[in-house]
Amino acid sequence: MQEIKIGLIGFGTVGSGLAQVLYEQQDRLEKRTGISIRLSKVADIMIETLPDHISQDGRVILTKDANDIFNDPEINIVVELIGGIEPAKSFILKAIEHGKHVVTANKALLSLHGKEIFEAAADKGVEVGFEASVGGGIPVIKSLKEGLVGNSILSIMGIMNGTANYILTQMTDHAIPFEEVLKDAQAKGFAEADPTYDIEGIDTAHKLVILMTIAFGTHIHLDQVTTEGISLIQPVDIDFAREFGYRIKLLAISRNHGDHVEARVHPTMVPEKHLLANINGAYNAIHFKGDMVGNIVLYGLGAGMMPTGSAVVADVVDIARDILTDAVQRVPSLSYLPAHFTERTITPLKELHCPYYFRMTAQDKPGVLSTISGVLGKHSISIESVIQKGRGHKEAVPLVILTHEADEAAVQEAIAEIDALDVVTDQTVKIRILAENGDE
């Protein structure tokens, strides 16, 4: 039985999950592949020993120098699980330079420097696996690269960050303010000490970049994705959304318009009957629409030691099989052959056309609604519904407006004008609405 040896860089949450999956599933993997897939070396500067069952009486070597992995001629696949940009980027490029295949879960690195990494791998004739970079244990990358290979992908839409989804779910189900839910999520380990990437949509944007690159055969960079987070969402917005029949979710959205494609991440009001409205807690769901297959939804845990470790092992097994059958690069890393990548324009956000939710904070006195309505009308924004709370003794009350479809450029101009009014006392909250048919 042929043996494939793995060198692992980083024995943190995901790295230890990978080691655990390889240990627990060893017999099953051999029966399914006819290959002995063995963890050979682990490089990590933060740990002194490996767990006894992982070290296998010293057969798995622990080192603090990643070069011990690169320079080992017996190691076939290098798995990078330290995250961040550097030294992860240098480690991956060095592994490729040494002719080793690479597996990574590093979404941030791929969204920024993926083009360089994938081109280096193609030139060297090695593979790069990155299933765990999107959706944790959900087989999103493989489905898009192989299962949907006979389709032109018309759209990508999904909930791709478990932390943000957990926070919004808690706010929806228990009417808890954002700040309190965030502290609870941090205490339970759902959110990092610095949650910026999660709550401001950056982590979701990383993942959308990767999916768009595969789906459309064009190199997308993180800077091209319009990104807005959930930190301004308050329980009052959750309540108003419910009154109108919606739930608020942080969505990644891309639509294929041929010569240009949308690339955006932002809070979205989703109709309650829509499948994505009912994805709760730390779960993820990714929706693809193909011209042949129609609508596909993939659902599951988007993070965690064992789900993500499972996804890393899937890449390791795919590469091991290709090595065994002398079929390396049988499936291009990014689905399209490098020669057939094309350039596409990213649709300017100002060209977006969809319904909107506005929550203004305005003085509670006659004429305010007509003044605000006049500004919206001036910018050709048609009102569908209005909820005005107040008529008590408060100096400022929420005024909530749902619009018919409107142009983003006009909306931005109208909100700037409304927020400058003397009767408006706080910044307007704007949330885009997903139409009933799933199109905005």
Protein Blocks (a to p, Z undefined) as FASTA:
>chain_A
ZZdddddehjafklmmmmmmmmmmmmmmmmmnopacddfbdcdfkbfbdcfklnnnolac
cdfbfklmmmmmkbmbdcdfegpjblklmmmmmmmmnopacddfblklmmmmmmmmmmmm
mmnopacdfklmgopjacfklmmmmmmmmpccfbdcddfbfklmmmmmmmmmnopafklm
mmmmmmnopacfblmlmmnommmmmmmmmmmmmmnopacdfklpccddfklpcfklmmmm
mmnopacddddddddehjaccdddddddddfklmklmcghjbdcdddddfklopaddddd
fbdjklmmmmmmmmmmmmmmmmmnopghkbgfklpafklpccdddddfklpccddddddd
ddddehklmmmmmmmmmnopacfbdcdeejilbfbdcdddddddddfklmmmmmmmmmmp
mklcbdcdddddddfkopZZ
